[in-house]
Amino acid sequence: MKRYSAFAIAREAFRFHSGWERAWRSPTPKAEYDVVIVGAGGHGLATAYYLAKNHGITNVAVLEKGWLGGGNTGRNTTIIRSNYLQDESAAIFELSRSLYEGLSQELNYNIMFSPRGVMMLAQTEHELRAWKRTAHANRLAGIKSEMLTPERIKEIVPIIEINGPRYPVLGGLWQARGGTARHDAVAWGYARGASDRGVDIIQQCEVTGIDQTGGKVTGVQTSKGAIKCKQLCVVVAGSSGILADMAGFRLPIESMSLQALVSEPIKPVLDCVIMANTVHGYMSQSDKGELVIGGGSDGFNNYTQRGSFHHIEETVRALIETFPIISRLKQLRQWGGIVDMTGDRSPIIGKTPLEGMFINCGWGTGGFKSIPGSGWATAEMLADGEPRDLAAPFTMDRFTQGRMIDESVAAAVAH
């Protein structure tokens, strides 16, 4: 793999850019692999990359029914933070955040990580108490976050209305080292790194069946033929239930759409990420000047990847009261991603009832921020054959044992 650099750009300019190689290979599937990963989104590609880099396992195929990064990885609002309440969540999200900081250098691919800061507004007394509790938990976990006064919030975000009649700003939880990254670039960087280490990334290859003998996985049936494997890892977000059904078991998840939109581009007015959970909206400004706006997930199960007017109206109407300036903006485009929700709004990383088959799902609305940590933990699990350390608390048996990792109750919202 040729390294990207300023020198390489200058060199190719003289060659009329004829010397660039493909970022990743597009091989024909082999008959058998040690590990088959279903899903070439951020989580699946990160898993393949860390399998090769950290554990030397390179006889790996990543299968994708569509195109690389075309699912939720390319359909989110790119927020990165780790200020979670529960110890288990804080550990894996903080690993992700710290890996994001050096990911461009590690992958030799600019993921456009921007540690612009993430602010969680408190607009009720209950929410203010909850964020204070989270700030104390973060301090104990070694995660740097702090509480802000309304006056300090106004200094950081001049466009905010802190004295709203229905939604006054009482304070906020601030993580200065949170931020955003370019979602497509994260997928492309991991794909390039994994491919360079020998991983086969196979697009337009839909899994249509899961082969098993004596309760053990032996391979998968795909639109490009049968592929044998010793281990199978399913990392397909909202479609996890479909793959589980092929294997003969059910997952404790629900799939629904999470919608977002961007405004027309304007001059810089917002240089951090704002999350307003009381009105259930969050916002940041892209490098192109668009305001990136998201809300809550749909209130009903569905597999749509399109936005809907009533949901966008609900989100924007609430945000306008806190950010009056956005009332004059036009919407540029909208979209939806299919998210998978567990009962406690925390992920599932672990074994399945089918021996040799592992699963990583249930990230809900927090999938993008967790990509590096999720891939790291899942790769470790596949290499050891057991969920270890970071992944161990997130196994499926927690639902039968009653040991929930309930971030929805902690934050009063599924983020």
N, C-alpha and C positions, 0 to 999 in steps of 0.2 A: 504494500500500500504506500503510495507516494504521500508524503506529508504536505499539508497545506501550510503556506507561509507567505509573507510579503514577497520574498524572493521568488517563490513559485508563481505568484500572480504576475510579477514583472516578466519572468521568463516566458510564460504562456502568452503574454501580450505580444511578444515578438514573434510567436509561432501562430498568431491568429487563433489562439486557444484551441489548437488542434491536438494538444498532448494530454488533455485531462482524461483520466481513466474513470470507469464507472465507480460510483461510490460503494456499491456492493454487488456481488455476483448474483446471477439468476440461474442456478443450476437445475438440471433435471433431477428429480427425486431419486435417491438410491433405494434399493430394495429393503434395507434395514438400517436402523440407527440405534445408538444406545439410549438416546432421549429424543422424544418427539414433543415439541411444545406447540400447542394449538393456540393461535392468536399472535399476530405480528403487530400488536400495539406496543406502547411504551413498556408495560410490565413484562410481556413475553420477550421482547427484544433485550430488555435489561437482564432478565433471567438468563437468556442464552449468553449474553456478553460476560456476566460474572461467572457462569459455569466454566467458560473457556479461560477467563483471566485468573480467577481465584482458585479454580479446582482442576484445571487442565483437561476438562471434559469437552472435546471438540467434535465428536461424532454425533452432532445434534442437528435436527431439522426444526425450523420454525415454519408452521403452515398457516397460511392466511387465505380465507375464502375471497377476500376482495383485494385491496391494495394496502401496502404497508402504511400503518398509521392512519388508516381511513375511518376508524371507529371513534371511540371516545377520545383517543389521544389527540385527534385533530378537531374535536368538538367540545372544547371546554374553555374556561376563562383564565387558565394558566397561573392560578394563584399558588404560591409556595409558602407554607408556614408550618410551625411545629408546636405552637402554644396550646397543646391539648391538656386536658385535666388528668386523665387516667395515665398511670405510669407506663403501661404497656403501649398505649398509643403514642405518648410523648417520645418513647425510646425509638420507635421505628420511624416516626415522622422527623425527629431530630437528626437521625442518621441520613435520611433523605435530604433534608435541608443542607446539611454539611457536605454531602456528596455533590449536590448541585453547585456549591460554591467553586469547586475545582473541576467540574465536569467538562467544560470547554477545553481546558488544558489536557485532561486525561484522554479525551476522545479525539483531540486535535480537530475539533469541529465546534464552531461558535454556536452555542445554544442560546445566546443572548440573555444570559441570566442577569437580572436587574434587582439587586437587593435594596429596593426602594422603600421597604417597610410596609407592614400590614397592620391596620388599625381596626379593632373590633369595638364598635360603638355600644355604649350602655344607654338605653333610652327609657328604661324603667328601673325602679329601685331593686326589683328582683334581679335584673340583669347586672346591675352594678355590683351587687353582692356576689353574684356568680363569677364575674370577671376578677374580683378581688381574690376570691378563693383560687381561681386558676392561676393568677399571678404568684400566689404563695406556693402552689404546687409546682409551678415552673421553676421557681427559685430552688426548691428542694431537689428538683431533677437536674439542676445545672443548666437550665434553658433561660436565656436572658430575655425577659419581657418586663414591662412596667405599666403601672396605671397612670393615665393622663387626666388632668383636669379639663373641664370644658374650654377654659381659656387657652390652654396649651393646644388643644385640638383645633381651635379656631386659627391659631398661629400656623399650624402645619397645613391645614386645609381651609384657606380663606373663603372658598365658595360655599362652605357649609352653613346652614342655619341652625344655631345651637339653641335658640329660644322658641322652637316650634310649639304651637299650642297643644298638639296631640302627641308629638314625638320629640320632646326636649332632649338635648344631649346632656347627660349627667356625668359622663366620664367615658373612658375607653381603655382597652387593653392594647398595648403597643408592642409589636415585635419588630425592632428596627432592622434585623437581618433577614426578615421574610421578604417576599417580593414576587417576581414573575420570571418566566422564561419563554422562549419561543417553542410552542408545542411541537410543531413539525420537526424542528431542528433536533429536539431531544430524541425523537424516534429515528431520524436519519443518522444522527451521531452514533446511537447504540447499534443500529443496523450495520453501519460501516465498520465499527469496531468488532462486532461479532463475526461478520463475514471475513474480515482480515485474519481472524483466528481460526478459520476453517468451518464455521457454522453455515449450513445451507438455509437460505431464506427463500421460501417457495411461495410466491403469490398466485392468486387465482386458483387456489387448491382447497376446495371445500371438503371438510370431513363429513362423510355421510353415514359412517357407522364405526363402532368400536369393537374390535375382535377380542374375545376372551376365551380362555380354557381353564376349567377348574377354578373359577373365581379369580383368575389372574389375567391381567391385560397382556395381549400378545401383539397388538398392532392396531392400525386404523384403516378404514376404507375411505378413499378420497376420490374426488373427481378426476384425479390423475393416476388412479390405480391404488392397489393395496401397498401399505408400508408397514413393515414389522418394527417393533421397538421393545426394549426392555423396560423402559419407563415412559409414562405418558403424563404430561402436565397440561392441564386445561387452564388457560388464562384469557377468557373471552368476555369478561365483564357481564353485560346484560344478557348475553346468550348462554351463560353458564348452565342454566336450567335445561336448555335443549340438549347440550352435550351430556349432562348428567342422566337425562332420560335415555339417551342412547346406551349408556353404560348400565342402566337398570336400577338407578336410585334417584331419590329426590333431594333437593337442596332447600334449606330454610331461607330462601331469598325471594324477593319480588322484583320484577323488572318494570321500570317506568321511565318516562322521558324527563330529562332535565334540560330546560330551555335557556337560551341566552341570545343576546343581540349586540350589535355595535351601531353607534350613531355615525352620522357624517363626521368627517375630520374637522377639528377646530384647533386653534392655537393652544399651547399647554396651559391647563388649568388645574391639573391634579397630578402630583408626583409621588403618590403612594397608593396602596390598595385600601379601600374602605369597605368594611362589611357591617351592614346594619341589620342585625338579626330580628329585631322587633318588627320591622316592616318587611323583612325577608328579602333583602336586595343587597347586591354588592357591586362595586364599580372600580375600575382603574382606567388609565388612559394609555393607549398603545403608542408606539413610536411614530406611527403615522398620524396620530392626533385623534383617532376614534376613541370614543368612550365605550369600553367593554362592560356590558351590564348583564348580570345574571340574577336568577331568583331561585325559588324553591322548586322541588321536583313536582311533577303532576300528581294530582290526588287520586289517580286511578292507574291500574296496570296497563301498559301498552309498550309497543316496540317501534313507535314512530321516531323518525329522525328529523321531523319538520317542526317548526314552531307553530304556535297557535295564538290568535289575536287576543283572546280573553286572558291568557296567562301573561303575555307581555304587557297588556294594559294594567293588570293588577300590580305587576312589579314596578313599572314605571310610575304609576299613579302614587304609589307609596314613597318612592325615592324622591319625587318632585318636591314633597313637603320638606325634606331635609336638604335637598340640593335644588333650589328653585331655578338655577341657571339652565338646567337640562330641559326645562319645559319648552324651550324654543328650538330644540334640536330635531332634526329629521332622522328617522331610522334608516340605516343603510342596508342591513341584512339581518336575518335571524336564523337560528338552527336549533336542533335538539340532539342530545346524546342519550343512549340507552344505559341507564345506571341500574345496578343491582343492589338492593337494600336488604340487609339482615335485620333481625329484630332489635339488636342493640346498636345498629348503625356502625359496627366495626367489622373488619374484613374476616374472611376465612382463608387461612393458609395451612394446609395440612393434607393428611391422607384421606382417601375416600374408601367406601366399603369394598371397592374393587382393588385387589392387591396390585401394586405397581402403578396405580393411577393417583396422581396428586392434583390438587386444585388450588387456585389463587383467585378469589373472587370476593364480592361483597364490599367493595371499597365505597360504594354509594357515590356521593358527590365529592369525595376527597381523593379520587384516583390519581390525578396528575401530580399533585404535590408529593405523592408517596412512591413514584416510579423507581428512583434509585434504591431506596431502602427495601421496597417490595422485591425488586429483582435480586438484591443481595441476599435477603432472607430465604427466598424461594430457591435460589441456586444452592445455598448451603443445605437446605432440606433435601434437594435431589441428590446432592453429592453424598450426604450421610445416610439417606434412606429414611430419615426421621426429622420432624420439625425440631430445630434447636433454637435456643436463646431467643432471638427476636420473634421467630414464628411460633414458638411453643404455646404462648397464651391464646393464639388465634385459631386453634383447631376446632373442628365441628363439635366435638364432644362437650364443649362448654355450654351448649344449649340444653343438653340432658343433665349436666351437672349443676346448672344454675349459676355459673361463674361468669356473668355477663361483664362486658367491657363497655359500659353504656355511655358513649359520648353524646348521644342525642339528649339524654337527660341532663348531662353536664353542661351542654351549651344551649339547651332549649331549642336546638335546630340541628338538622342532619348534616352539618358541615364539620 
